Amino acid sequence: MSERDTFGPRLRRERERRGISLETISAVTNVSIELWKGFEENDFSRWPKGLFARAFVRDYAKAVGLNADEIVDDFCRLFPVGDRRALPIIRDQARLIGHDPACQDDPSLMPGGVDRRAAPAAPATPARFRFVPKILRTIFHT
């Protein structure tokens, strides 16, 4: 079995070894028992993506008493779908070795299909009409 196949079952065995029930995990994390059962069986079909998935995994690890950073890193390495931390790392690594990365985020994984990390569009109104705090007007005499 691969490390990916054993990820959830390994966490389930550790939870059971420590005598912690799924009901307790559900109560502590405010996440349904069904989602945690799926998590322990590597079934992420009903799971959120990206930040929320990582937050759920972090909460689970803390509730069980495991190292949350290690568990989240393993989760993101083994199940990268929706891990939006990966693309900037891939781009930076590609630049280091002189490659032009041809990867991009999957819009279907973004909330509303919109990348909110993108640079904001230029303001529609001219700069002279934008709000400038009084302290800045005093300093820059605008």
N, C-alpha and C positions, 0 to 999 in steps of 0.2 A: 504494500500500500504506500502511496505517496504521502508526503507531509501534508499536502492539501486535503487528502481524504481523511486524515486522522486529526485534523485541527479541531473540529467541533466535538467529536467523541472523546478526544484527550481532555478537553475542558470539562465535559460532562463527568468523566471519571474523577477529575480533580475536585469538582464540586461535590460529588457523592462521597468521595473519600473524606472530605471535610464536614460531611453531615449537613449540608445546606440544601434545602428543598427549592424547587422551581417556584413555589408559591412565595417563598421568602425573597428570592431574586426579583420576582415580579413586583412584590410590594415595595421593595427598596428602590427599584429602577422606574416604576410606573410604566412598564412595558409588559404586554400580555404574555401569559404562559405559552401560548401557541407560538409566538415569535421566538421565544427562548428555546422551545422544543425544536423548532426549525433550525435555529442557530447551532444547537448541539448536534444536529444531523447534517450540517452544511447545506441546508436548504435556505437560500436567501431570496427566493422568488417573491416573497411579500415584504422584504426589508426595504427601508429607505436607502438611498445612495449617498455617497460622499460623507459630508460632515456628520449627518445624523447617524449613519451606520457606525462611524468611528466612535461617536459619543455613546451609542448603545454598547458597543464592545468594551469601551473604557469603563462604563458603569458596571457591566457584568464582572469584569476582572476585579474591580474594587470590591464589589459585593462578595466575591469568592475569596478575596484576600491575595490575589495574584498581582504581579507587577504589571500595571495597566499599560505603561509605555511599551513594554516588550510584547504584550498580547496584541495591542493595536498595530504595532509594526508588523508582526507576523500576519495578522488579518489582512492588512493592506498589501503585503508582499504576495500572499497566497490568493487573495481575491481582489485584484486591482480594479475591477469594474466599478466605476464611480469614484475612484480615488483621485480627486482632482489635484492632489499634491504631486502626483507622478509626472505630469506633463512638464512643469517647469524644471524638474530635476533632469528629465530626459533631454530637454532642450539645452540646459547648461552643460551636461555631460557631452552632448554631441558637439557643441561649440568648442569644448576643451580639446577634442581630438580632431577638430577641423571638418566636421560634417555639417551639412545643412539638414536639420531634422524635418522630416515630412510627416510629422504626427500632429494631431490636433484633438481637442476635446470633442467628445460625442455630444452633440446638442440635445439628444434625447435624454441624456443624464442630467441636464441642467434644469433647474426649476424654471418652468415656463419656456424652456428652450433658449434662455437669454443668459449670456455670460456677463454677470454683474461685475466681474473683475476687470473688464475691458476699460480702456480709458474713456472718460465721459466725453460726450459730444460737446462741441464748442457751444457756448451760450448763444441763445437766439437773439438776445438784445446786445446792443453795443456796450462796450466796457464802461463808458462814462455814465450809463444808467444803472449799473449794478450797484448793489448795496456796498458801501465802504464804511466800516466802523469809524466813529469819530476820532479815535486815537490814531488810526492810520491816516486820516485826512489831515490831522495836525502834523504828523511826522513828515508826510510826503507832500503836503500843501496841495491836495487835489480839490 
